[in-house]
Amino acid sequence: MGRVIVLEPPLDELSRQATPYPAFLLDSAETGLCLFAAGFLGINDAIHMARNDLTVTCVDVDAYKLEQMAAVYPVWWEFYTADAWDYAKAAEGRRQKWDVVSVDTFLGDATKKSLSSLDLWCSIANKAVTATVKDADPEIPEGWQAEKFPRGYRADWLVLTRA
């Protein structure tokens, strides 16, 4: 295991509420991007990145929830109120990348659209992409391999790593 750190309040409470995440991906990572970040204050993915002392960018359309999240996570993290697809396309245009990109959509139409956008998410990831998946077997971008990681009773993580 990598450099897991002990979190101080209030992150320690969020850490206790954390849901399963393929944290082994974070061992050699330094940067993370959390798209659809603000739901549940990041207990699905961002909290795992905080445990592993990553520098993270969080993006969500809900400014209020994002402000709540920014109040508890490290001050050097960046928080942007934006559409995930627009933000990712702009990052792709700038050739900006993160080691791990997490796409934590709610189930439904956003998840379907997200899974059809795997090429975009992979284009801004150096090492790995995690995406919410339920019953789909999406097309995996060339140069990447996929496996599922248990997340909970409602969905799994689709874990993409470079082949």
N, C-alpha and C positions, 0 to 999 in steps of 0.2 A: 504494500500500500504506500501511497505517496505521502505528501506533507500535510496530513489532516491536522487542523488546529482546533483548539477549544474556543468556542464562541462565547462572547460576553452577552449579558442581557441587552436588549430584548431578543437578540438572535438565538440565544440558547433555547428559548421557548419555541421559536419557530423550528429549530433543529429537532426538538422532541416531537413535533407534529409532522415532520418530513415524511413524504411518501417514497416508495422504492424508486431508485434511479440508478442507471448503470455508472456508478461513480468511478469504477475502474478506468473509465475513459479520461478522467480528470488527472490521473497520476502524473502524466507527463505534459499536461496542459498549463499554459500561463494565462490565456485569455478565453473568455466565453461571451457568447451573445445569447440572450434569452428573449425570444420573440413571444408575444402574447404573455408578457412577463408578470403582470400585476395581479392576476387572479390568485387568490389565497396567499398573497404576499410572497409568492415564489417558493412555497413549500414542496412543489413538485420537482424543481430543478435548480433555481437560483441558490437556495440554501445549501445545496450540495457543493456548488461552486464556491460559496463563502467558506464552507468547511475546508476546502482545498486551497484556499487563499488565492483564488484567481482574480484577475482584474476583469470586470464584467460590464457589458453594455446591456441595458434593459430597455425594451421597446414595447409599448402598448398604446392603444387608442384611448384608454381610460385615464385621463390626466389626474383625477382625484385619487384613484387607487395607486397610480404610479408615484404620486407625491407621498402617500402613506408608506410605500415600499422604500422610497429614497430616504425617508426619515429613520429607518432602522438598519439599512445595509451600509457597508463601508462608504466613507465620504469620497473616496477616489473612484467609486463606480459611477458610470454615466447613465442617465435616464432620459429617454426621448419619448415624447408623445407623438406617435406616428403610426400609420398603417404598416404592418409588418412587410407586406409585399413591396410597398413603395420604398421603405427603408432598405430592404435587401437589394432591390434593383439599383438604388443609388449607391450602395456600398459596392456592388458588383461593378458599376461604372467607374468607381474610384479605385478599384482593385483592392479594396479593404477586406481583410480576412480575420477570422478568429479561429483559435484552435478547435473549440467545440461550439457548435450552434445547436441550441435547443428550441424546438418549435412545439410549444405546449398549448395546442388549441383545445377548446372545448369540443366535445363530440358533436357531430352534425355536419352542416355544410362547410364550415371553416376547416374541419379536418379533411373532408374530401378535397377541397381546393388545395390545402396544404400538401397532401400526398401527391397531387398532380403537379406540385411545384418543387419536387425534390431536386431537380436540376439546379434551380435557383439557390436553394439552401446549400447544396453541395458546392456551388461555385464560390461561396463566401466562407467555406470551412477548410481549415488546414488539415485536420485530423479526423473529425467525427461530426455526425449530425444525429440528433435524437428527435423523433417526431411522434406525436400521439397517433396511435393506430388502434382500430377495433377489429373489424372483420375483413379488412382489405389486404390484398397482396399487390401493392403498387409496383410499377416498373422502376427498377433500380438503375440509377445513372451509370453509364459506362465508367469503369475504373473504381467503382465502389462495390462493397459487399454488404449484405444485410443479414441481421438476425433480430429476433424479437426478445425483449427483456420484460419480465412481468412487472406490471405497474400497480395493478389493483383489479378489483372485480369488474370494472367498467371498460378498461382499455389496457393496452400494453404500450411499451416504447418500441418503436422501430429504430434500431441502432444501425447506422451506416458508418462504415469505416473504409478508408482507402484500401483497395485490393492490392 
